[in-house]
Amino acid sequence: MSTPSSTPPDGLPRYRVLTGPDDASFCHRVSEALALGYELHEGPAVTFDGERVVVAQALLWLQPSRQS
């Protein structure tokens, strides 16, 4: 079993905000970030731009807990 890394893969930042239309593509982007090891930070922000629903979701890369 692999140990979680203390840094995100591929040089990604520890804090990310994904935004986009509330559609399957956005959901896949969030799901991919979760599969990499990111965790949701609070709930999403949702707005309507006059044509469509737009979502923003913050994600955090949490360092693995240190065991003594």
C-alpha positions in Angstrom: 0.0 0.0 0.0 1.4 3.4 -1.0 1.9 6.3 1.5 0.0 9.5 0.5 2.4 12.2 -0.7 2.7 15.4 1.2 2.6 17.3 -2.1 0.0 17.2 -4.9 1.1 15.3 -8.1 2.2 17.0 -11.3 3.1 20.3 -9.5 -0.5 21.1 -8.8 -1.2 23.6 -6.0 -2.4 22.5 -2.6 -5.5 24.8 -2.9 -7.6 24.7 -6.0 -10.9 26.2 -7.1 -12.6 24.5 -10.0 -15.3 26.5 -11.7 -17.6 25.9 -14.7 -21.1 25.2 -15.8 -23.0 22.7 -13.6 -22.7 19.8 -16.1 -21.2 16.3 -16.3 -17.9 17.8 -17.4 -17.6 19.8 -14.2 -18.6 16.8 -12.1 -15.9 14.7 -13.8 -13.3 17.4 -13.1 -14.2 17.4 -9.4 -14.2 13.6 -9.3 -10.8 13.4 -10.9 -9.4 15.8 -8.3 -10.9 13.7 -5.5 -9.3 10.6 -7.1 -5.9 12.3 -7.0 -6.3 12.8 -3.3 -7.8 16.3 -2.9 -10.6 16.8 -0.4 -13.6 19.1 -0.7 -13.3 22.4 1.2 -16.9 23.3 2.3 -19.8 23.1 -0.1 -19.9 24.5 -3.6 -20.8 28.0 -4.5 -23.6 28.2 -7.1 -24.8 31.1 -9.2 -26.8 31.8 -12.3 -25.2 33.9 -15.1 -28.5 34.6 -16.9 -28.1 31.5 -19.2 -26.8 28.7 -17.0 -26.0 27.5 -13.5 -22.3 28.0 -12.7 -20.5 26.2 -9.9 -17.3 26.8 -8.0 -15.8 24.1 -5.7 -12.7 24.6 -3.5 -10.4 21.6 -3.0 -7.5 21.2 -0.6 -4.6 18.8 -0.6 -4.2 17.8 3.0 -0.9 16.6 4.2 -1.0 13.0 5.6 -1.4 12.9 9.3 1.9 12.3 11.1 2.1 9.2 13.2 4.3 9.1 16.3 
